[in-house]
Amino acid sequence: MPPRDSAARTSEGDAMTTKQSEPVREEIMQFVRKTEESITEAGRKLSETVCDLVPSDGDSIRKVVDEAFDFTEKILKSQREFASSLLDDVLGTSSSKPTRAPKRASAKPAARRTVPKAAKHAGAA
């Protein structure tokens, strides 16, 4: 069981990390809000433009709504990819990088051998 001081330091460290990440979280939330406002405004303009073009039958209206949601999903997917790319750049990582396969324990690199076999046998004689 770790000493109490260690647990207190861990708790304080967690609190500091949370405080340090708060400005980043707030910046991300502002970005999300602005993006949502932009999408809402684009949707409003689209509906104003399309209103006169949409037929009055229910099936056509459903098709238009489905297409609007499909379009919004594409925008959201693009934003997710952008945010992921931005985080990759900021964090110096990439979610698209392939993960390395673990090395086999039985493989021994030749460079580790420091004494040639012939020298071992000569010393034993």
Buried (B, 14 or more C-beta within 10 A) or exposed (E): EEEEEEEEEEEEEEEEEEEEEEEEEEEBEEBEEEBEEEBEEEEEEEEEEEEEEEEEEEEEEEEBEEEBEEBEEEEEEEBEEEBEEEBBEEEEEEEEEEEEEEEEEEEEEEEEEEEEEEEEEEEEE
